[in-house]
């Protein structure tokens, strides 16, 4: 009975978690309520900031209810003005500590509503009778940065922020039902050193204390600061005055914002090892760095760059020049050179993100075909080349994407945008594997390939003639986005001097994928086509950025999935190989990985292949690998091995805290994590150590002949432990025999010549994890309990029957 009771206790104990659950960002949501003011009543307004902790430079969702509706088609009144501020006082920031007035727009709506200028007194709609601190002509509220740096010297002083980098929201719209929603760009101390959010404020030697910052919301109703009702007869319906003036500032709603530390994470003097390569892994590595200092005993200095450069550095690494490379395509080892190990560490991919405002609010849904993307990448829309008359080489083509009949076909009900509102598709300047993947996707689609070859689409749209000679339909080496159209346009008729703009002025490159996400969040692609008259010979006329007005922003960019998630951007659903429109998500990324097959260059690396993405698979999915040579110093190899083990282990827990896998990545499949651990072991053993035989399938555990392997739906493939290159028919009906001599990882298949046959057996992916083992034991114990209980009860019953048979 004691054993049975013990079994019952064990069976009912809760199972330990095998992974740390990610804390939802909304768990730190804060709601604040407005108040009744002297002129407008905001006491029914409730504003919710959906993440207030573990912040970095990112987008933060803000929603509200109980507001008065903003008039349709305008942002003249009943709006929210939102800004980020620093300040160490527990009650919140002063108005001098807030970033506002950097948009560069003056009088586009109400007088001074987007400015730091304040007007004291009673004359005019912008005048504030309560303003006493800043008076006189051109009075303004100076911005005072953190750290005691000098304050700004004018309302338009761009020393700390300006039109290109301000994150202020000058007018957030409230819908007819009294609700509103937007994503605010929070900036940490790296992005905005003048705010210092997340910088360590502790005394030397004390525990790290990241600087707290603030989000300030100033609601604007229908009254000017002097009490004038702008909706009264004879008034223009537009509120005036800066949100920083005394009366408006008194209505502010303040939310404290807590940031992750952005200072150095590792102890001073700790050894620093270089890591270089793919931007697809940047956010993951940045998140892991604070934890890696303790796990690996080394600091890892990440240098983001092109994968090809990283592969070359890996081949040149040595005991004197150690390196861990991050790459999508494999490092091809040199003949007679040291072995290169590849460990999967991150699953992500490029996406097409957008921020488009219409009269009804911010748009969230869009479907794009490969041919539509090909049109944008080749500047085949008129507005991608000029805002003047259409040149001959794009004459007859639509003005922009949203005017294209193909776009309308796949996006029924997409709202009409204002004329020439949508700005072109931004792309990064640097060559990379992710760019090659986008071109692969276009070339895998028959319609896009025909268009790039010069065939018009069914509506007569043709590729920009300047791209004809680039062989875009067949060139498999493309790793950049060419801008070869030489068209120039006069910025101002009869201008002196006659300034002109070209394609790269109208559609500038982004510096990288992350930069594209930031620009998209701000709704500004940084185009420089606006004429600015010079004031003197020392300040000649020039072209400047024409920052779009809030409510009219429409920007698209090729970014990475993690940056899109980080800044709260909408992402287009892309058409995959079987015609399904699929948006990027953890599930669609994992489905694409399941359909991948090993690279012919190195069977331990899964090749990103859009032609295999079917069903729910996202076509631009890529696996980033940590690649390292075994010919490095033993201590460095050990540290890099620890890096890989952390990345494939604790680093795969999705969350927003330091050390976790940021949202936007798909966690590695169990078989990929096993592969990474084995790669770490091989790296640590080095050139002279015993190395495990590589499998033909990176991470798979099936064998040749598994009937459903590679059948086109991703079932049983490498990512989920199924068969890989050596079994089953591919999506195109061919077999995936990329490495016929190599058995799948974890199988008993033969190893290539020259590699050690002896290796530790890897558990089949169809087996159970330790957590699952305990779960099995639980049910075994319950069965034992039931059987034992039945046996215990049957004893007395049998005795009674036995007594009856005694004469």
RATAUR-V565865 format. One record per residue. RES is the residue in one small letter. OMEGA is omega in degrees with one decimal (none if undefined). Layout:
res = (RES;RES)
omega = (OMEGA;OMEGA)
This chain:
res = (x;x;x;x;x;x;x;x;x;x;x;x;x;x;x;x;x;x;x;x;x;x;x;x;x;x;x;x;x;x;x;x;x;x;x;x;x;x;x;x;x;x;x;x;x;x;x;x;x;x;x;x;x;x;x;x;x;x;x;x;x;x;x;x;x;x;x;x;x;x;x;x;x;x;x;x;x;x;x;x;x;x;x;x;x;x;x;x;x;x;x;x;x;x;x;x;x;x;x;x;x;x;x;x;x;x;x;x;x;x;x;x;x;x;x;x;x;x;x;x;x;x;x;x;x;x;x;x;x;x;x;x;x;x;x;x;x;x;x;x;x;x;x;x;x;x;x;x;x;x;x;x;x;x;x;x;x;x;x;x;x;x;x;x;x;x;x;x;x;x;x;x;x;x;x;x;x;x;x;x;x;x;x;x;x;x;x;x;x;x;x;x;x;x;x;x;x;x;x;x;x;x;x;x;x;x;x;x;x;x;x;x;x;x;x;x;x;x;x;x;x;x;x;x;x;x;x;x;x;x;x;x;x;x;x;x;x;x;x;x;x;x;x;x;x;x;x;x;x;x;x;x;x;x;x;x;x;x;x;x;x;x;x;x;x;x;x;x;x;x;x;x;x;x;x;x;x;x;x;x;x;x;x;x;x;x;x;x;x;x;x;x;x;x;x;x;x;x;x;x;x;x;x;x;x;x;x;x;x;x;x;x;x;x;x;x;x;x;x;x;x;x;x;x;x;x;x;x;x;x;x;x;x;x;x;x;x;x;x;x;x;x;x;x;x;x;x;x;x;x;x;x;x;x;x;x;x;x;x;x;x;x;x;x;x;x;x;x;x;x;x;x;x;x;x;x;x;x;x;x;x;x;x;x;x;x;x;x;x;x;x;x;x;x;x;x;x;x;x;x;x;x;x;x;x;x;x;x;x;x;x;x;x;x;x;x;x;x;x;x;x;x;x;x;x;x;x;x;x;x;x;x;x;x;x;x;x;x;x;x;x;x;x;x;x;x;x;x;x;x;x;x;x;x;x;x;x;x;x;x;x;x;x;x;x;x;x;x;x;x;x;x;x;x;x;x;x;x;x;x;x;x;x;x;x;x;x;x;x;x;x;x;x;x;x;x;x;x;x;x;x;x;x;x;x;x;x;x;x;x;x;x;x;x;x;x;x;x;x;x;x;x;x;x;x;x;x;x;x;x;x;x;x;x;x;x;x;x;x;x;x;x;x;x;x;x;x;x;x;x;x;x;x;x;x;x;x;x;x;x;x;x;x;x;x;x;x;x;x;x;x;x;x;x;x;x;x;x;x;x;x;x;x;x;x;x;x;x;x;x;x;x;x;x;x;x;x;x;x;x;x;x;x;x;x;x;x;x;x;x;x;x;x;x;x;x;x;x;x;x;x;x;x;x;x;x;x;x;x;x;x;x;x;x;x;x;x;x;x;x;x;x;x;x;x;x;x;x;x;x;x;x;x;x;x;x;x;x;x;x;x;x;x;x;x;x;x;x;x;x;x;x;x;x;x;x;x;x;x;x;x;x;x;x;x;x;x;x;x;x;x;x;x;x;x;x;x;x;x;x;x;x;x;x;x;x;x;x;x;x;x;x;x;x;x;x;x;x;x;x;x;x;x;x;x;x;x;x;x;x;x;x;x;x;x;x;x;x;x;x;x;x;x;x;x;x;x;x;x;x;x;x;x;x;x;x;x;x;x;x;x;x;x;x;x;x;x;x;x;x;x;x;x;x;x;x;x;x;x;x;x;x;x;x;x;x;x;x;x;x;x;x;x;x;x;x;x;x;x;x;x;x;x;x;x;x;x)
omega = (176.4;178.5;-179.5;178.0;177.6;178.7;178.7;179.6;-179.3;-177.8;-177.1;177.7;176.1;178.6;173.6;178.7;179.0;174.8;179.1;-179.0;179.4;176.8;-178.7;179.7;-178.8;176.6;178.6;-179.5;179.5;177.2;177.2;-176.7;178.9;-177.6;177.3;-179.5;-179.0;-176.0;-179.3;-178.9;178.1;-175.0;177.3;-177.8;176.3;-178.0;179.2;172.9;-165.0;171.5;-179.6;179.6;-179.2;-176.7;171.5;172.3;-171.8;171.9;177.6;-179.1;177.5;176.0;176.8;178.2;178.1;179.2;174.8;-176.3;173.0;-179.9;-178.0;175.6;179.8;169.5;-171.4;-178.3;-177.6;179.4;174.3;173.5;-168.8;-177.6;176.4;-176.0;169.8;178.8;-175.7;178.9;-177.9;-178.1;180.0;-174.8;168.4;-179.0;177.5;-176.8;-173.9;177.0;177.3;178.8;-179.3;-176.0;-179.9;-178.8;-179.2;174.5;179.1;175.0;178.2;-179.2;175.7;-176.2;179.9;-172.6;171.3;-180.0;177.1;-176.3;179.9;176.6;-175.8;-177.1;177.8;-175.1;-178.1;-176.1;-178.1;-179.8;-177.1;-176.7;-179.2;-176.4;-176.2;-175.2;178.3;-178.8;176.2;178.0;-180.0;176.2;-177.8;172.0;178.8;-176.1;177.5;175.0;176.8;177.1;-176.2;176.4;177.5;-173.3;176.2;-179.0;-177.8;-178.6;-176.5;-175.1;-174.1;177.6;-179.0;-173.9;-175.1;-174.9;176.3;178.1;-179.0;171.7;-174.9;-179.6;174.9;-172.2;170.5;-175.5;-174.3;-179.7;176.8;179.9;176.1;-179.4;173.0;175.3;-177.3;178.7;173.9;-179.1;177.8;-174.3;174.6;-179.8;-176.5;-179.2;178.4;174.3;175.3;-177.5;-179.8;177.3;-176.2;179.8;-177.7;175.2;-177.6;-179.7;-180.0;178.6;-178.2;179.5;-178.0;-179.9;174.3;174.3;-172.8;168.5;-177.6;177.8;176.4;178.9;177.8;-176.7;-176.9;-178.5;169.4;-174.9;178.7;178.1;-179.9;176.0;-173.7;177.4;179.8;178.3;179.9;178.2;-173.7;176.7;-176.8;178.1;-179.8;173.1;179.1;174.5;179.7;178.0;-169.4;-177.0;-179.6;-179.3;-179.6;-180.0;-173.5;173.9;-168.1;178.6;175.8;-177.3;-173.6;-172.6;167.9;178.0;179.9;176.6;175.3;-176.3;-170.4;180.0;179.3;177.9;179.9;-178.7;-178.6;-179.1;-176.8;172.1;-175.0;171.4;-162.7;175.6;180.0;-179.6;-172.3;-177.5;178.8;-178.2;178.1;177.7;-177.1;-171.0;-178.5;-179.6;-177.7;179.4;-179.3;-176.8;-174.9;-178.6;-179.4;171.0;-178.7;-177.5;-176.4;172.6;-179.5;179.2;179.9;-178.1;-179.0;177.2;178.8;179.0;177.7;178.9;177.5;179.5;-179.3;-178.8;-176.7;177.5;-179.7;-177.4;-177.5;177.3;167.1;-178.3;176.1;-171.2;175.3;175.4;-171.8;171.4;179.8;-176.6;177.6;-179.9;-178.5;-179.1;-179.0;177.6;174.3;177.3;177.7;178.7;176.2;-179.2;-176.4;175.7;-178.7;176.8;175.7;177.9;172.7;-176.9;-179.8;173.7;-174.9;178.1;174.2;179.0;-177.9;179.4;-177.3;-178.4;-176.7;-172.1;177.2;173.7;179.4;173.5;175.1;-178.6;177.1;178.3;177.4;178.6;-179.8;-177.1;179.1;178.9;-178.0;172.0;-175.0;-176.7;173.8;-176.8;-176.8;170.7;174.8;178.4;-176.8;173.7;-174.8;-173.6;171.8;-178.7;-179.0;177.0;178.8;177.9;-176.9;-178.2;-173.4;175.2;-176.1;179.6;176.7;177.5;-179.5;178.9;-175.9;179.1;-179.3;179.7;177.5;-172.8;175.1;176.3;176.2;-178.3;176.2;179.5;-175.4;178.1;-167.9;-180.0;179.1;179.9;-180.0;-178.3;-170.1;174.0;-179.2;175.4;-179.7;175.5;177.4;179.0;178.1;178.2;175.7;-179.9;178.9;-177.1;178.6;-177.3;-174.6;-178.6;-179.7;-179.1;177.7;179.6;-180.0;178.2;176.9;178.6;177.7;174.5;-176.8;-179.4;174.2;179.1;-178.8;177.7;174.5;-172.9;-179.2;179.7;-175.4;-171.6;-177.7;178.4;-175.1;-178.5;-173.6;-174.3;-177.0;-179.4;-177.4;177.2;176.4;-179.9;-177.4;173.4;-169.2;179.7;-175.8;-175.3;172.6;-176.5;177.2;-178.4;-178.1;179.7;179.0;179.2;176.9;-1.8;-176.2;-178.7;178.6;174.3;178.2;-176.0;-178.0;170.4;-179.3;-175.0;-175.9;171.4;166.2;-178.8;176.7;-177.8;179.7;178.8;176.7;178.6;-179.6;179.4;178.8;178.2;-179.3;180.0;-175.6;180.0;176.9;177.5;-179.7;-178.1;-176.6;179.2;174.7;-177.7;178.2;-178.7;-177.7;176.8;178.6;179.4;-176.3;176.1;-178.9;175.3;-177.9;177.4;176.5;-177.6;-177.6;179.2;172.5;-176.7;-179.6;-175.4;-179.4;-173.5;175.7;-179.8;167.8;-179.8;174.2;-174.5;-176.6;178.1;177.3;178.3;-177.1;-177.5;173.7;-177.4;170.4;179.4;-178.1;170.0;-176.3;-179.3;-179.2;-168.3;179.4;173.5;179.5;175.0;-173.6;174.9;178.5;176.1;178.7;-178.6;-177.4;174.2;179.6;178.7;178.4;177.6;-179.4;-179.3;-176.7;176.1;-176.6;177.0;175.8;178.4;179.8;-174.5;178.0;-178.5;175.9;-179.2;174.1;-172.9;-177.8;-178.6;179.7;-177.5;-179.8;178.2;-177.3;-176.6;177.4;-168.6;-177.1;179.9;178.5;173.5;176.5;-177.7;167.7;-176.9;-178.7;175.0;176.4;-179.2;177.3;179.6;-174.8;-179.2;178.6;178.3;179.5;179.5;178.2;176.7;177.2;175.0;-178.3;-178.9;178.2;-178.0;-177.2;-178.8;-179.5;-179.0;179.1;174.6;-175.6;178.3;-176.4;-179.3;178.2;178.7;-177.7;179.6;-175.3;174.9;-175.8;171.6;167.2;178.6;176.7;173.2;-179.4;-179.0;176.8;178.2;176.3;178.6;-179.9;179.2;178.9;177.3;177.6;177.8;-179.0;178.8;-177.6;179.5;174.7;-172.9;-176.0;-177.6;178.6;-175.3;177.6;179.4;178.6;177.7;175.5;-179.9;-177.7;175.5;-179.1;-179.0;179.4;178.9;179.2;178.8;173.2;-168.7;-174.4;-176.9;175.9;-175.5;176.4;177.7;175.8;-176.4;174.4;-178.0;-169.5;-173.5;-178.4;173.1;179.5;-177.4;-176.1;-170.8;-172.0;179.3;171.0;-180.0;178.1;-177.4;-178.9;177.5;179.7;177.1;-177.7;-174.2;-177.1;-177.5;-170.8;-176.8;-173.6;176.1;178.6;177.7;-179.8;178.1;178.4;-178.4;-177.4;177.5;178.1;178.4;175.8;179.6;-176.0;179.8;-175.8;178.3;176.7;177.3;178.2;-178.6;176.5;-177.6;177.5;178.2;-176.6;175.7;178.1;178.0;179.5;177.9;178.8;177.1;177.5;179.8;179.6;-177.2;175.0;-180.0;176.7;178.2;178.1;179.6;-179.5;-179.3;179.5;178.4;178.0;179.3;-179.8;179.7;-177.4;-178.3;179.8;179.4;-180.0;179.1;-179.6;177.0;-179.5;179.9;-179.7;-178.2;178.9;-177.7;none)
